[in-house]
């Protein structure tokens, strides 16, 4: 196969480096900006090529030794080989170029918010489980890049070291208890995933076993009790029941086995109760920076606003902003998250926040029918972004400002274009690095209603 020497221009969305061969773009994994590399072409499309790195001919000044020995195999984080400051530069550029290309936005983009931690920052870890055929050794880790081949992880520098220790302990104990790992091809075995949630101080850990069963196996209960007895940081162990032939990790029902069914996060004195099925930001110390930035933005624009916290989860934004608001309404479909939000109101002694649990479209329509309006609406959707209906509802419910917090700049750009068309102009954009050593980037965008 013919090999080519090319120069990497920059990193692009989805994490590859961009080079050109006869003016045709080549996308290459595992490279750094401004370095010369030898590649072979592994796929040809009409408008671009996919290249595979063969050799780094002239390394970039930003190339560093990865923190993890499995960096090239594991598909979890793919920018460990790039110096952190260069990562921030490239993410800033990705946001700028994506918003320009899709939404036509050419306004100012504030400097990216850096993460306080570049390793051991992940406070939610989901590990699929498998088992060796002969020795029946339990494996848990992450999938190899672009595959369902499991890489057994003993040490991951992105998660707290205590999780690495507990994960090895679980694998050993599960094997001793003869707990069978799930086989997705045969749909046999019991233990599908191990999910860890840990607070930012490492003092509280909640563990969930995702099991291929409608009842909790006796040995799963034994494993939970052994964990609870051996680690004082573990506040509870749960079982999530998922018997479907699916890649979706969680089933609908989660049951507590031992201890609590939630853990508590404390950020600058604000407390959050977070249950096994409830969403909270994976990097809480950087999330705190985002919460504060959003608070600064709103405070600088309007005094004592009414705020709609749409798709609110445990009301992370609503709780944080309640002290600058006259009234906050948090709307959330997931029942466990709404229950957590109610608990968080009590934990923080908040008097001006209402939690509404229900189908978002129905609850939004009720507010619209009642002619309810809010000075500010906040939305923090999943990677797929907002639906057209949800954007239309938020536009109808908002008098002045919409704050959109996104974990996918491509869908943000798509939704930005739609919001602009519906009379909300973009007035502020700022990236934030919730996910160091990966290509993922969070973005805060502020929209103002044009009168």
KAVEN-V724108 format. One record per backbone hydrogen bond with DSSP energy under -1.0 kcal/mol. NH is the residue of the N-H (numbers start at 0). CO is the residue of the C=O. If there is no record, write none. Layout:
nh->(NH	NH)
co->(CO	CO)
//
This chain:
nh->(3	5	7	8	11	14	16	17	18	20	23	25	26	27	33	35	36	37	38	39	41	42	44	48	49	50	51	53	54	56	57	62	63	70	72	73	74	78	81	82	86	87	88	89	90	91	92	93	94	95	96	97	98	99	100	101	102	104	109	112	119	121	122	124	126	128	129	131	138	140	141	143	144	146	150	152	158	162	163	164	165	166	167	168	169	170	171	172	173	174	175	176	177	178	181	182	186	187	189	190	191	192	193	194	195	196	197	198	201	204	205	206	207	208	209	210	211	212	220	221	222	223	224	225	226	227	228	229	230	233	234	235	236	237	238	239	240	241	245	254	256	257	259	262	264	266	269	271	273	275	277	286	287	289	290	291	292	293	294	295	296	297	298	299	301	306	307	308	309	311	314	315	318	319	320	323	325	326	327	328	329	330	331	337	338	339	340	341	342	343	344	345	346	347	348	349	353	355	357	362	363	364	365	366	367	368	369	370	371	373	375	376	377	378	384	390	391	392	393	394	395	396	398	400	401	402	403	404	405	411	412	413	414	415	416	417	418	419	420	421	422	423	424	426	427	429	431	432	433	437	441	442	443	444	445	446	447	448	449)
co->(38	36	34	17	15	11	27	9	25	23	20	18	48	16	7	57	5	54	3	51	49	49	47	24	42	26	39	37	37	35	35	59	80	67	69	69	142	436	78	61	82	83	84	85	86	87	88	89	90	91	92	93	94	95	96	97	98	98	428	430	156	157	281	195	193	191	138	136	129	127	150	148	72	143	141	139	155	159	159	160	161	162	163	164	165	166	167	168	169	170	171	172	174	173	190	187	182	182	179	179	209	209	126	207	124	205	122	203	198	232	196	235	194	237	192	239	189	210	216	217	218	219	220	221	222	223	224	225	226	230	204	204	257	206	254	208	252	210	243	238	236	236	234	273	271	269	266	264	262	260	274	282	283	285	286	287	288	289	290	291	292	293	294	295	297	326	375	328	377	330	311	311	314	315	316	320	304	304	351	306	353	308	355	333	334	335	336	337	338	339	340	341	342	343	345	344	327	329	331	358	359	360	361	362	363	364	365	367	366	396	305	400	307	402	381	386	387	388	389	390	391	392	373	374	446	376	444	378	442	407	408	409	410	411	412	413	414	415	416	417	419	418	447	445	445	443	441	112	431	434	431	405	429	403	427	401	424	399	422)
//
